């Protein structure tokens, strides 16, 4: 059966405080509960992107609440969406089912966003199950189901079901058996509906990697940067614009990426991005730097090493000037012997470490250098055995040796007690 006939329907709500995830409000408050709704929807869409790298699947989001402008501002233009139909859950599921099959689907999988353990593997298992079975069900541990798959429209499966009870899965299975339908059952997973369910979501968050990129007038870099990051769709990508005037924002808005605005200043922009991120692991990336293949595994592995609080990558610099190879050699030894990686090496750490360090100091210069000083008091700063590739534009502008000398004099000035304001004035005088 051709992959092009696969369809995925996703049920979610617009994250309006007070009207979504209301059963979590006693624990998190209206804003916090809405934040979980937003984050879990975005997490689900990242898993869907992973699935779409494996096979051709069309996707429709069925969204309750929110108007067109609000939903577009949230999800961008990349996702097909439509309002949920009126009626109880059964009515809404029937409407989504009919719409998908009328559009030509031969295999349909319907999910919500309440089960954070739904990933590309689970979705692929569901599609594979429909090759042999009439119905695929993913039982939830609370007695409902987190997924239903069909290869033909069967409205009876959604009629006469006691929704929002612990009988939903069993009743649906009984209906299918009475209709003579073959059923393939997936492994049970847990929904996140009540405060006591939050550890399920928190466990997923702990392993989610958020890549935070501060940008300012990076129109020449932004598209290849985002396209490169989208090759690893399971990561959360957050761009924080500091007031670009060159088209950076328009380019970012045309792509499937979360874009925030903040006042200019790399430290402030990175802090804003970190505060908005849903991941338990934060990676701070310069716009002119590209992460290596396999960076997600390298990050997680590095942070599991004993006493490691912060990690970074080796540095490779674009360009053929022989002096750049000396710079790379010096960075390698400085990073490993003295545990002093710089920001262009893509610093990463767990969220709790970032908060213990007090976030980036919002100074005009050396914010990453100062954070690494703090980190060394907590534990070890480790270097992953892969290299990021960064632009050589800073070295090309003034020359390799002059740029290196200025950078070292800035650090010397910091140790001699010069204020960040004095250092940034001196730095800009020599880089403009």
C-alpha positions as CSV (number, residue, x, y, z in Angstrom):
1,X,0.0,0.0,0.0
2,X,1.6,3.3,-1.0
3,X,3.0,5.5,1.8
4,X,1.3,8.5,0.2
5,X,-2.1,7.2,1.4
6,X,-1.1,7.3,5.1
7,X,-2.8,10.0,7.1
8,X,-2.3,11.2,10.7
9,X,-5.0,13.1,12.6
10,X,-3.9,14.9,15.7
11,X,-6.3,16.3,18.3
12,X,-5.2,19.2,20.5
13,X,-6.4,22.5,21.9
14,X,-5.1,26.0,21.5
15,X,-3.1,26.7,24.7
16,X,-5.4,29.4,26.2
17,X,-4.8,29.8,29.9
18,X,-7.9,28.7,31.9
19,X,-9.5,26.7,29.2
20,X,-6.9,23.9,28.5
21,X,-5.4,21.2,30.7
22,X,-7.8,22.5,33.4
23,X,-7.2,19.4,35.6
24,X,-3.6,20.5,36.0
25,X,-4.5,24.0,37.1
26,X,-4.5,23.2,40.8
27,X,-0.9,22.1,40.5
28,X,0.4,24.5,37.9
29,X,-2.0,27.4,37.6
30,X,-3.7,28.5,34.4
31,X,-0.6,29.7,32.7
32,X,1.4,26.6,33.7
33,X,-1.3,24.2,32.5
34,X,-1.6,26.0,29.2
35,X,2.2,25.9,28.9
36,X,2.1,22.1,29.3
37,X,-0.6,22.0,26.5
38,X,1.6,24.0,24.2
39,X,4.8,22.1,25.0
40,X,3.2,18.7,24.6
41,X,1.6,19.6,21.3
42,X,5.0,20.9,20.0
43,X,6.7,17.7,21.4
44,X,4.2,15.6,19.4
45,X,4.8,17.5,16.2
46,X,8.6,16.9,16.6
47,X,7.9,13.2,16.7
48,X,5.7,13.5,13.6
49,X,8.5,15.2,11.8
50,X,10.7,12.2,12.6
51,X,8.1,9.9,11.2
52,X,7.9,12.0,8.0
53,X,11.6,11.5,7.5
54,X,10.9,7.8,7.3
55,X,7.7,7.6,5.2
56,X,5.2,9.8,3.4
57,X,2.5,10.8,5.8
58,X,-0.1,13.6,5.5
59,X,-1.0,15.4,8.7
60,X,-4.1,17.3,9.9
61,X,-4.3,19.0,13.3
62,X,-7.8,19.2,14.7
63,X,-7.7,22.1,17.1
64,X,-10.3,23.2,19.6
65,X,-10.2,27.0,20.5
66,X,-8.1,29.7,19.0
67,X,-8.7,31.7,15.9
68,X,-6.8,31.4,12.6
69,X,-4.4,34.2,13.4
70,X,-3.5,32.9,16.9
71,X,-3.0,29.3,15.6
72,X,-0.8,30.5,12.7
73,X,1.2,32.7,15.1
74,X,1.8,29.6,17.2
75,X,2.3,26.8,14.7
76,X,3.3,28.7,11.6
77,X,2.1,27.9,8.1
78,X,3.7,24.4,7.8
79,X,0.9,22.4,9.4
80,X,-2.6,21.8,8.0
81,X,-5.2,22.4,10.6
82,X,-8.9,22.8,11.1
83,X,-11.3,23.4,13.9
84,X,-12.6,20.4,15.8
85,X,-16.3,19.6,15.0
86,X,-19.1,20.1,17.5
87,X,-20.4,17.3,19.7
88,X,-18.8,14.8,22.1
89,X,-15.5,13.2,21.5
90,X,-17.1,10.4,19.5
91,X,-18.7,12.9,17.1
92,X,-15.4,14.7,16.7
93,X,-13.5,11.5,16.0
94,X,-16.1,10.4,13.4
95,X,-15.8,13.8,11.6
96,X,-12.0,13.6,11.5
97,X,-12.2,10.0,10.3
98,X,-14.7,10.8,7.5
99,X,-12.6,13.8,6.4
100,X,-9.4,11.8,6.1
101,X,-10.9,8.9,4.1
102,X,-12.9,11.3,1.9
103,X,-9.5,12.9,1.1
104,X,-8.1,9.6,-0.1
105,X,-6.5,8.1,2.9
106,X,-6.1,4.3,3.0
107,X,-4.6,4.1,6.5
108,X,-5.6,6.6,9.2
109,X,-4.0,7.0,12.6
110,X,-5.7,9.3,15.2
111,X,-3.8,10.5,18.3
112,X,-4.1,13.2,20.9
113,X,-1.1,15.0,22.5
114,X,-1.6,13.8,26.0
115,X,0.7,10.9,25.8
116,X,4.3,12.1,25.6
117,X,5.7,8.6,25.0
118,X,4.2,8.6,21.5
119,X,7.1,8.8,19.2
120,X,8.0,8.0,15.6
121,X,8.5,4.3,16.4
122,X,5.0,4.0,18.0
123,X,3.4,5.8,15.0
124,X,5.3,3.5,12.6
125,X,4.2,0.4,14.5
126,X,0.6,1.6,14.2
127,X,0.9,2.1,10.4
128,X,2.6,-1.3,10.1
129,X,-0.2,-2.9,12.2
130,X,-2.8,-1.7,9.7
131,X,-1.2,-3.8,6.9
132,X,-2.7,-6.9,8.6
133,X,-5.4,-5.7,11.0
134,X,-8.6,-3.7,10.5
135,X,-8.0,-1.7,13.7
136,X,-5.0,-0.7,15.7
137,X,-5.5,0.4,19.4
138,X,-2.9,1.9,21.7
139,X,-4.2,1.3,25.3
140,X,-3.7,4.0,27.9
141,X,-2.9,3.0,31.4
142,X,-6.0,4.9,32.6
143,X,-8.4,2.6,30.7
144,X,-8.7,4.8,27.6
145,X,-6.6,4.7,24.4
146,X,-3.9,7.0,23.2
147,X,-4.1,5.9,19.5
148,X,-6.6,4.4,17.1
149,X,-5.8,3.3,13.6
150,X,-8.2,2.3,10.8
151,X,-8.0,1.3,7.2
152,X,-11.6,2.0,6.4
153,X,-14.2,4.4,8.0
154,X,-16.1,2.6,10.8
155,X,-18.3,5.0,12.7
156,X,-19.6,2.3,15.1
157,X,-16.2,2.3,16.9
158,X,-17.0,5.7,18.2
159,X,-20.6,5.3,19.1
160,X,-22.0,4.1,22.5
161,X,-18.6,4.6,24.2
162,X,-18.5,6.1,27.7
163,X,-15.8,8.7,27.0
164,X,-13.6,9.9,29.8
165,X,-14.0,6.7,31.8
166,X,-11.7,3.7,32.4
167,X,-14.0,1.6,30.1
168,X,-13.1,3.3,26.8
169,X,-10.5,0.9,25.6
170,X,-12.4,-2.2,26.6
171,X,-15.6,-1.0,25.1
172,X,-13.9,-0.1,21.8
173,X,-12.3,-3.5,21.7
174,X,-15.6,-5.2,22.3
175,X,-17.3,-3.2,19.6
176,X,-14.6,-4.2,17.1
177,X,-14.9,-7.8,18.0
178,X,-18.7,-7.7,17.6
179,X,-18.2,-6.2,14.2
180,X,-15.8,-9.0,13.2
181,X,-12.8,-6.7,12.9
182,X,-9.3,-7.8,13.5
183,X,-7.5,-5.7,16.2
184,X,-3.7,-5.1,16.6
185,X,-2.9,-3.8,20.1
186,X,0.2,-1.7,20.9
187,X,2.0,-1.5,24.2
188,X,0.2,0.5,27.0
189,X,1.4,4.1,27.6
190,X,0.4,6.8,30.0
191,X,-1.5,10.0,29.4
192,X,-0.8,13.2,31.3
193,X,-4.2,14.4,32.6
194,X,-3.8,15.0,36.3
195,X,-1.1,16.4,38.6
196,X,-0.1,12.9,39.6
197,X,0.7,12.2,35.9
198,X,3.2,15.0,35.6
199,X,6.3,12.8,36.3
200,X,5.6,11.1,33.0
201,X,5.9,14.4,31.1
202,X,8.8,15.5,33.2
203,X,10.8,12.3,32.4
204,X,10.3,13.0,28.7
205,X,11.3,16.6,29.2
206,X,14.5,15.6,30.9
207,X,15.7,14.0,27.8
208,X,14.5,16.6,25.3
209,X,17.2,18.8,23.8
210,X,16.4,22.4,23.2
211,X,18.7,24.3,20.8
212,X,18.6,28.1,21.5
213,X,20.0,30.4,18.9
214,X,20.3,34.2,19.5
215,X,20.1,36.1,16.1
216,X,20.6,39.7,15.0
217,X,20.8,40.5,11.3
218,X,21.6,37.0,10.2
219,X,19.6,36.9,7.0
220,X,22.5,35.2,5.2
221,X,22.8,32.5,7.8
222,X,19.3,31.8,9.0
223,X,17.9,29.6,6.2
224,X,20.9,27.2,6.1
225,X,21.0,27.2,9.9
226,X,17.4,26.2,10.3
227,X,17.5,23.6,7.4
228,X,20.5,22.1,9.0
229,X,18.8,21.8,12.4
230,X,15.7,20.4,10.8
231,X,17.7,17.4,9.8
232,X,17.4,16.4,13.4
233,X,13.7,17.0,14.0
234,X,13.5,15.5,17.5
235,X,15.2,18.6,18.9
236,X,13.3,21.7,19.9
237,X,14.7,24.8,18.1
238,X,14.2,28.3,19.4
239,X,15.4,31.4,17.6
240,X,15.5,34.6,19.7
241,X,15.7,37.7,17.5
242,X,17.2,40.9,19.0
243,X,15.7,43.4,16.6
244,X,16.9,42.4,13.2
245,X,16.4,44.8,10.3
246,X,17.7,42.7,7.4
247,X,15.0,40.1,6.7
248,X,16.1,37.6,9.4
249,X,12.6,37.6,11.0
250,X,10.8,37.2,7.6
251,X,12.9,34.2,6.7
252,X,12.5,32.6,10.1
253,X,8.7,33.1,9.9
254,X,8.6,31.3,6.6
255,X,10.1,28.2,8.1
256,X,8.9,25.7,10.7
257,X,10.7,27.2,13.7
258,X,9.8,28.8,17.0
259,X,10.7,32.5,16.9
260,X,10.8,34.8,19.9
261,X,11.7,38.5,20.2
262,X,13.8,40.1,22.8
263,X,15.9,43.3,23.3
264,X,19.3,43.1,21.8
265,X,22.1,41.4,23.7
266,X,23.2,37.9,23.3
267,X,23.1,37.0,27.0
268,X,19.6,38.4,27.4
269,X,18.4,36.6,24.2
270,X,19.8,33.3,25.3
271,X,18.1,33.6,28.7
272,X,14.8,34.4,27.1
273,X,15.1,31.4,24.9
274,X,16.1,29.1,27.8
275,X,13.1,30.3,29.8
276,X,10.8,29.5,26.9
277,X,12.3,26.1,26.2
278,X,10.6,22.9,27.2
279,X,13.7,20.7,27.1
280,X,15.6,19.5,30.1
281,X,18.8,19.9,28.2
282,X,19.8,23.3,26.8
283,X,22.2,23.9,23.9
284,X,23.3,27.4,23.0
285,X,24.3,27.8,19.4
286,X,25.7,30.7,17.4
287,X,23.9,31.5,14.2
288,X,27.1,30.9,12.1
289,X,27.9,27.5,13.7
290,X,26.8,24.1,12.5
291,X,26.4,21.1,14.8
292,X,27.9,17.8,13.8
293,X,26.0,14.7,12.8
294,X,25.1,12.7,15.9
295,X,25.2,15.7,18.2
296,X,22.1,14.6,20.2
297,X,23.7,11.4,21.3
298,X,27.0,13.2,22.0
299,X,25.3,15.7,24.2
300,X,23.4,13.1,26.2
301,X,26.5,10.9,26.6
302,X,28.7,13.8,27.7
303,X,26.3,14.9,30.4
304,X,26.2,11.4,31.9
305,X,29.9,11.4,32.6
306,X,30.8,11.6,36.3
307,X,30.8,15.2,37.8
308,X,30.2,16.8,34.4
309,X,28.0,19.9,34.6
310,X,28.6,21.6,31.2
311,X,29.7,20.3,27.9
312,X,30.9,21.8,24.6
313,X,32.3,20.5,21.3
314,X,35.6,20.6,19.6
315,X,36.0,23.6,17.2
316,X,36.6,23.5,13.4
317,X,36.8,26.8,11.6
318,X,35.8,27.3,7.9
319,X,38.6,28.6,5.8
320,X,41.9,27.5,4.4
321,X,44.3,29.9,6.1
322,X,47.0,27.9,7.9
323,X,46.6,30.1,10.9
324,X,43.1,28.8,11.5
325,X,44.5,25.3,12.1
326,X,46.7,26.8,14.8
327,X,43.6,28.4,16.3
328,X,41.8,25.1,16.3
329,X,44.8,23.4,18.0
330,X,44.9,26.1,20.7
331,X,41.2,25.8,21.3
332,X,41.5,22.1,21.7
333,X,44.1,22.3,24.4
334,X,42.6,25.3,26.2
335,X,39.2,23.5,26.3
336,X,40.5,20.2,27.5
337,X,43.3,21.2,29.8
338,X,41.7,24.3,31.3
339,X,38.0,23.5,30.8
340,X,37.4,26.9,29.1
341,X,35.4,26.4,26.0
342,X,34.0,29.5,24.3
343,X,30.5,30.1,23.1
344,X,31.2,29.2,19.4
345,X,31.8,25.7,20.6
346,X,28.0,25.3,21.4
347,X,27.8,25.1,25.2
348,X,25.2,22.6,26.6
349,X,24.0,21.7,30.0
350,X,21.0,20.5,31.9
351,X,18.3,23.0,32.8
352,X,18.8,22.6,36.5
353,X,22.5,23.4,36.1
354,X,21.7,26.5,34.0
355,X,19.5,27.7,36.8
356,X,22.0,26.9,39.5
357,X,24.6,29.0,37.5
358,X,22.2,31.9,37.6
359,X,21.7,31.9,33.8
360,X,23.9,34.0,31.5
361,X,25.1,37.2,33.2
362,X,23.5,40.0,31.1
363,X,26.7,41.8,30.4
364,X,27.7,43.3,27.0
365,X,30.7,41.0,26.5
366,X,32.1,37.7,27.8
367,X,28.8,36.3,29.1
368,X,29.8,32.8,28.1
369,X,33.3,33.1,29.5
370,X,31.9,34.2,32.9
371,X,29.4,31.4,32.9
372,X,32.2,28.8,32.3
373,X,34.0,30.3,35.3
374,X,31.0,29.7,37.4
375,X,30.5,26.2,36.0
376,X,34.0,25.1,37.0
377,X,33.1,25.7,40.6
378,X,30.2,23.2,40.4
379,X,32.0,20.4,38.5
380,X,33.7,19.5,35.3
381,X,33.4,21.1,31.9
382,X,33.7,18.3,29.3
383,X,34.4,18.3,25.6
384,X,32.4,16.0,23.3
385,X,34.5,14.1,20.8
386,X,32.9,15.8,17.8
387,X,33.5,19.2,16.3
388,X,31.2,22.0,15.4
389,X,32.0,24.0,12.2
390,X,31.9,27.7,12.7
391,X,32.3,30.5,10.2
392,X,35.7,32.1,9.8
393,X,34.2,35.5,9.2
394,X,35.5,37.0,12.5
395,X,39.0,36.0,11.7
396,X,38.8,37.0,8.0
397,X,37.6,40.6,8.9
398,X,40.8,41.7,10.8
399,X,43.1,38.8,10.1
400,X,43.7,35.6,12.1
401,X,46.5,36.9,14.4
402,X,45.0,40.4,15.0
403,X,41.6,38.9,15.9
404,X,43.2,36.4,18.3
405,X,45.3,39.1,20.0
406,X,42.3,41.3,20.5
407,X,40.3,38.4,22.0
408,X,43.1,37.6,24.4
409,X,43.5,41.2,25.4
410,X,39.8,41.4,26.2
411,X,40.1,38.4,28.5
412,X,43.2,40.0,30.1
413,X,41.3,43.2,30.6
414,X,38.5,41.3,32.3
415,X,41.0,39.7,34.8
416,X,42.5,43.1,35.4
417,X,39.1,44.3,36.5
418,X,38.0,46.5,33.6
419,X,34.2,46.9,33.4
420,X,32.2,45.1,30.7
421,X,31.3,48.6,29.4
422,X,34.9,49.6,29.0
423,X,35.8,46.2,27.4
424,X,32.9,46.4,24.9
425,X,33.8,49.9,23.8
426,X,37.4,48.8,23.3
427,X,36.3,45.7,21.5
428,X,34.0,47.5,19.1
429,X,36.5,50.1,18.3
430,X,38.8,47.4,16.9
431,X,36.2,45.2,15.2
432,X,34.3,48.0,13.3
